[in-house]
Amino acid sequence: MQEEQTGRPEEGFYTTVEWAEKIHRSTPQASRLLRTAIADGAAEMRMYKVQVGRWKRPIPHYRLIQPARSKRGCSGTAS
């Protein structure tokens, strides 16, 4: 069962749309990157109830646990 929290999200937790704006990607691409980060253990997800119109809806919020590292080398030469 998913744990839901009410109130303002903790520092560092953002919605998929907010992450998409931060990393300059589309929302579906940001969602895919966040799911990959969670599977790799580089991010965590928490559900927060957010007021949407007249109802409070559970919305997933994400936070990075560790800095992202590229799997590509940085030798300075194109491969």
C-alpha positions as CSV (number, residue, x, y, z in Angstrom):
1,M,0.0,0.0,0.0
2,Q,1.3,3.4,-0.9
3,E,2.0,5.8,2.0
4,E,0.3,9.2,1.6
5,Q,1.3,12.4,3.4
6,T,-0.7,15.6,3.7
7,G,0.6,19.1,3.8
8,R,3.4,20.7,1.9
9,P,6.0,18.3,0.5
10,E,9.4,18.2,2.1
11,E,12.3,20.2,0.7
12,G,13.6,18.6,-2.5
13,F,10.4,16.8,-3.5
14,Y,8.9,17.9,-6.8
15,T,6.1,16.6,-9.1
16,T,6.8,15.2,-12.5
17,V,5.8,18.4,-14.1
18,E,8.1,20.4,-11.9
19,W,11.0,18.1,-12.7
20,A,10.3,18.4,-16.4
21,E,10.5,22.2,-16.2
22,K,13.7,22.0,-14.1
23,I,15.5,19.6,-16.5
24,H,14.0,21.2,-19.7
25,R,12.4,18.0,-20.9
26,S,8.8,16.9,-21.8
27,T,6.6,15.5,-19.1
28,P,6.6,12.0,-20.5
29,Q,10.4,12.0,-20.8
30,A,10.8,13.3,-17.3
31,S,8.5,10.6,-16.0
32,R,10.5,7.9,-17.7
33,L,13.8,9.3,-16.3
34,L,12.3,9.5,-12.8
35,R,11.1,5.8,-13.0
36,T,14.5,4.8,-14.1
37,A,16.1,6.7,-11.3
38,I,13.8,5.0,-8.8
39,A,14.6,1.6,-10.2
40,D,18.4,2.4,-9.9
41,G,18.0,3.7,-6.3
42,A,19.0,7.2,-7.3
43,A,15.6,8.8,-6.4
44,E,12.7,8.2,-4.0
45,M,9.0,8.8,-4.4
46,R,6.4,9.9,-1.9
47,M,2.7,10.5,-2.3
48,Y,1.4,13.8,-1.1
49,K,-2.3,14.8,-1.1
50,V,-2.6,18.0,-3.2
51,Q,-5.7,20.2,-3.5
52,V,-7.0,19.8,-7.0
53,G,-10.2,21.8,-7.5
54,R,-12.5,20.7,-4.7
55,W,-10.7,17.4,-4.0
56,K,-7.4,16.4,-2.5
57,R,-5.7,13.9,-4.8
58,P,-2.6,11.8,-4.2
59,I,0.2,13.1,-6.4
60,P,3.6,11.5,-6.5
61,H,6.6,13.7,-5.6
62,Y,10.2,12.7,-6.3
63,R,13.5,13.6,-4.8
64,L,17.0,12.7,-5.9
65,I,19.0,10.6,-3.4
66,Q,22.4,10.9,-4.9
67,P,23.9,13.1,-7.7
68,A,23.3,11.7,-11.1
69,R,26.3,10.2,-12.8
70,S,26.6,9.8,-16.5
71,K,27.5,6.3,-17.7
72,R,29.5,7.8,-20.6
73,G,33.2,8.5,-20.2
74,C,34.6,12.0,-20.1
75,S,37.9,11.5,-21.9
76,G,37.2,14.6,-24.0
77,T,37.1,12.7,-27.3
78,A,34.1,11.8,-29.3
79,S,33.5,8.2,-29.8
